[in-house]
């Protein structure tokens, strides 16, 4: 992210604005170009940084930490130069930035689901609160927690950072290190024991299929299908899964989860990129947190946000 030209432009713009503002308050020089347009330059620079973070799936927590440190240094410089304007302004930035950093880094971070891999309970556009301290305390999104470390449990709705892609995924934890995961006729076995499931109902679903022609042209087609909903029980967790008829029919498969890794699957079993496909085994350090609450649904930019499904995630 830090090598992204957009991020560098935003960072340089912010740095110039900060330097010019401090110099102006201490030396009181003739109004310079940057001071005259400081609000515009800082706004554009801030937007550039946020866009870079969004496009690169960067960690906003690191940026908030850096902002807190800079605001603290500026406040100290205000005391050194005995400048009340610098002190009061920097303190006004330091307190909210630091509080947001603490809340977002160590407590809860908002996350929007980018796909339908966890349907029917969680759908694309749902906003979740990810419990960052569920498996221990750490500053960065990935890494082994240094304090209060605990390991994910069977059935947890986990948010992970796949090794092959820096974008967070939400999946269901199915297998722990050393487990033998076997799938036969779309039924999951853990160490030879079948996960219990009970039929709920049948529903109509719409599948989106992407086809790539030899010319390179990509076309997305919608297909009507039938989905069967089941209540699946895994250890102490119980949740709803969906199987789509005549989709993802495969021969029996078996995986042995390596030490320090975990096996995850989407609740939308036949339409999920998970450990059965490209995601593979997930290293312990790649766990971002546990999805605890759904607090808003916003399916598209032109849609109206709704709060009908607000509640704890099973």
C-alpha positions in Angstrom: 0.0 0.0 0.0 2.8 2.5 0.9 4.3 2.1 -2.6 0.9 3.0 -4.2 1.3 6.4 -6.1 -2.1 7.5 -4.8 -1.0 6.8 -1.2 2.3 8.6 -1.8 0.6 11.7 -3.3 -1.8 11.8 -0.3 0.9 11.4 2.2 3.1 14.1 0.6 0.2 16.5 0.5 -0.7 15.9 4.1 3.0 16.3 5.2 3.3 19.6 3.3 0.1 20.9 4.8 1.2 20.0 8.3 4.6 21.5 7.9 3.2 24.7 6.4 0.6 25.0 9.2 3.2 24.6 12.0 5.6 27.0 10.3 2.7 29.6 9.9 1.7 29.4 13.5 5.3 29.7 14.8 6.9 32.1 12.4 3.8 33.9 11.0 5.2 34.4 7.5 3.5 36.0 4.6 0.5 33.8 3.6 1.8 31.1 1.3 0.0 29.1 -1.4 -0.3 26.0 0.8 -1.7 28.0 3.7 -4.2 29.8 1.4 -5.5 26.5 0.1 -4.7 24.2 3.1 -8.3 22.9 3.5 -8.6 21.9 -0.2 -5.1 20.3 -0.3 -5.6 18.4 2.9 -9.1 17.2 1.9 -7.8 16.0 -1.5 -4.8 14.3 0.2 -7.1 12.6 2.7 -9.4 11.3 0.0 -6.3 10.0 -1.9 -5.1 8.1 1.1 -8.5 6.6 1.8 -8.9 5.5 -1.8 -5.5 3.9 -1.7 -6.4 2.0 1.4 -9.7 0.9 -0.1 -8.2 -0.2 -3.5 -5.4 -2.1 -1.9 -7.4 -3.5 1.0 -4.9 -1.8 3.3 -5.0 -1.7 7.1 -6.6 1.6 8.2 -5.4 0.8 11.8 -1.8 1.4 10.9 -2.7 4.8 9.3 -4.7 5.7 12.5 -1.7 4.7 14.7 0.6 6.9 12.6 -1.9 9.8 12.7 -2.1 9.5 16.5 1.7 9.5 16.8 2.0 12.6 14.5 -0.7 14.4 16.4 1.1 13.7 19.7 4.4 14.9 18.4 2.8 18.1 17.0 1.1 18.7 20.4 4.5 18.3 22.2 6.1 20.8 19.8 3.3 23.2 20.6 4.3 23.0 24.3 7.9 23.5 23.4 7.2 26.6 21.4 4.5 27.7 23.8 2.0 28.0 21.0 -1.6 27.6 22.2 -3.0 27.3 18.7 -0.8 24.3 17.9 -1.6 22.7 21.3 -5.4 23.0 21.1 -5.7 22.1 17.5 -3.4 19.0 17.7 -5.1 17.9 20.9 -8.4 18.1 19.1 -7.2 15.7 16.5 -5.2 13.4 18.8 -8.1 12.4 21.1 -10.6 11.3 18.5 -8.0 9.7 16.2 -6.5 7.7 19.1 -9.9 6.6 20.4 -10.9 5.4 16.9 -7.6 3.6 16.6 -8.1 1.8 20.0 -11.7 0.9 19.2 -11.0 -0.3 15.7 -7.8 -2.1 16.4 -8.5 -3.9 19.7 -12.3 -4.1 20.0 -14.5 -4.1 16.8 -13.9 -3.2 13.2 -16.7 -2.8 10.6 -16.5 -5.1 7.6 -18.8 -5.4 4.6 -19.4 -8.8 3.0 -18.3 -8.7 -0.7 -20.0 -11.9 -1.9 -22.8 -14.4 -1.3 -20.6 -17.3 0.0 -22.2 -17.2 3.5 -25.8 -17.2 2.4 -28.5 -17.7 3.5 -27.7 -16.0 6.8 -25.3 -13.5 5.6 -25.6 -11.8 2.2 -23.6 -9.5 0.0 -23.8 -6.0 1.3 -24.2 -6.9 5.0 -22.1 -4.9 7.4 -20.6 -6.8 10.3 -18.8 -5.9 13.4 -15.6 -8.1 13.6 -14.5 -8.9 17.1 -10.8 -8.1 17.0 -9.9 -9.5 20.4 -11.8 -12.8 20.1 -8.6 -14.7 19.4 -6.1 -12.3 21.2 -4.8 -8.8 21.0 -2.7 -7.5 18.1 -2.2 -4.3 16.2 -2.0 -5.5 12.6 -4.7 -7.4 10.9 -2.6 -10.5 10.5 0.0 -12.0 12.8 0.1 -14.1 16.0 -1.5 -12.3 18.9 0.9 -11.4 21.7 -1.7 -11.1 24.5 -4.7 -13.1 25.6 -4.3 -15.6 22.7 -7.1 -18.1 22.1 -7.7 -20.3 19.1 -10.8 -20.3 16.8 -13.5 -22.8 17.7 -15.5 -25.1 15.5 -18.4 -23.3 13.8 -17.1 -19.8 14.4 -17.9 -17.3 11.7 -14.3 -16.2 11.1 -12.9 -13.3 9.1 -9.6 -14.3 7.5 -7.0 -12.8 5.2 -6.2 -15.5 2.6 -2.5 -16.0 1.9 -3.1 -15.5 -1.8 -5.2 -12.4 -1.5 -5.1 -9.4 1.0 -8.9 -9.0 0.9 -10.8 -10.2 4.0 -13.1 -13.2 3.6 -15.7 -14.5 6.0 -16.1 -18.2 6.3 -17.2 -20.9 8.8 -14.4 -22.7 10.7 -14.7 -26.5 10.0 -11.4 -28.1 10.7 -8.6 -27.5 13.2 -4.9 -28.5 13.0 -4.5 -32.3 12.6 -8.2 -32.9 11.6 -9.1 -35.1 8.7 -11.8 -33.4 6.7 -13.7 -35.6 4.3 -16.6 -34.7 2.0 -18.8 -37.4 0.5 -22.0 -36.6 -1.4 -21.9 -33.1 0.0 -21.8 -34.3 3.6 -18.9 -33.3 5.8 -17.0 -35.7 8.0 -14.5 -34.6 10.7 -12.1 -37.3 11.8 -14.6 -39.9 10.5 -17.6 -38.4 12.3 -20.4 -37.0 10.2 -21.6 -33.5 11.0 -25.2 -33.7 12.0 -27.6 -31.8 9.8 -31.4 -31.6 9.5 -33.4 -30.4 6.5 -35.3 -27.1 6.9 -36.8 -26.2 3.5 -36.3 -25.7 -0.2 -35.9 -22.3 -1.9 -35.4 -20.8 -5.3 -32.1 -19.2 -5.9 -30.4 -17.2 -8.6 -26.8 -18.2 -9.5 -24.4 -15.8 -11.3 -22.1 -17.7 -13.7 -19.1 -16.0 -15.3 -18.1 -17.2 -18.8 -14.9 -16.2 -20.5 -14.7 -16.6 -24.2 -11.6 -17.3 -26.2 -11.6 -13.6 -27.3 -11.1 -12.7 -23.7 -14.7 -11.3 -23.3 -16.3 -12.0 -20.0 -20.0 -12.4 -19.6 -22.0 -12.9 -16.4 -25.3 -14.9 -16.8 -28.0 -15.5 -14.2 -29.3 -19.0 -13.8 -32.4 -20.1 -11.8 -31.7 -23.0 -9.4 -33.0 -24.9 -6.4 -31.4 -24.6 -3.0 -31.9 -26.9 0.0 -31.4 -25.4 3.4 -30.1 -27.4 6.4 -29.4 -26.8 10.0 -25.8 -28.1 10.6 -24.3 -28.7 14.0 -20.6 -28.6 14.6 -19.5 -29.1 18.3 -21.4 -26.4 20.2 -22.3 -24.3 17.1 -25.5 -24.6 15.0 -26.0 -22.6 11.8 -27.9 -22.7 8.5 -26.2 -23.9 5.3 -27.4 -24.1 1.7 -26.7 -26.8 -0.9 -27.6 -26.1 -4.5 -29.0 -28.9 -6.6 -26.9 -30.1 -9.6 -24.0 -27.8 -8.6 -20.5 -28.7 -7.5 -21.0 -32.5 -7.9 -17.6 -34.0 -7.0 -16.0 -37.3 -6.2 -15.2 -37.9 -2.5 -12.5 -35.6 -1.2 -10.2 -35.7 1.8 -7.8 -33.2 3.4 -5.6 -33.5 6.5 -5.2 -30.0 8.1 -1.5 -29.2 8.7 -0.2 -28.0 12.1 -0.8 -24.3 12.6 -3.5 -24.2 9.9 -7.3 -24.3 9.7 -10.0 -25.5 7.3 -12.8 -23.1 6.4 -16.0 -23.3 4.3 -18.7 -21.0 3.3 -22.3 -21.6 4.4 -23.3 -21.4 0.8 -21.5 -24.7 0.2 -21.7 -25.0 -3.6 -20.9 -21.3 -4.2 -18.0 -20.4 -2.0 -14.3 -20.0 -2.6 -12.9 -21.6 0.5 -10.5 -24.3 1.7 -12.0 -26.8 -0.7 -10.9 -24.5 -3.6 -8.4 -21.7 -4.0 -8.2 -20.5 -0.4 -6.6 -23.7 0.9 -5.6 -24.1 4.5 -5.6 -20.9 6.5 -2.5 -20.2 8.7 -3.3 -19.2 12.3 -1.7 -15.7 11.8 -4.1 -15.0 9.0 -7.2 -14.8 11.3 -8.5 -11.2 11.3 -11.2 -11.8 14.0 -14.7 -13.3 14.6 -17.8 -11.8 13.1 -20.1 -11.2 16.1 -22.9 -8.8 15.0 -24.7 -7.8 11.8 -25.6 -4.1 12.1 -26.6 -2.9 8.6 -27.3 -4.1 5.1 -26.4 -1.8 2.2 -26.4 -3.8 -1.1 -25.4 -1.0 -3.5 -24.5 2.7 -3.6 -27.9 3.7 -4.9 -29.8 1.4 -2.5 -31.3 2.5 0.8 -29.5 1.0 3.9 -31.7 -1.3 6.0 -31.5 -2.5 9.6 -34.0 -5.4 9.4 -31.4 -8.1 10.1 -29.6 -6.5 12.9 -28.5 -8.9 15.5 -25.9 -11.5 16.7 -24.4 -13.8 14.1 -24.8 -17.5 14.7 
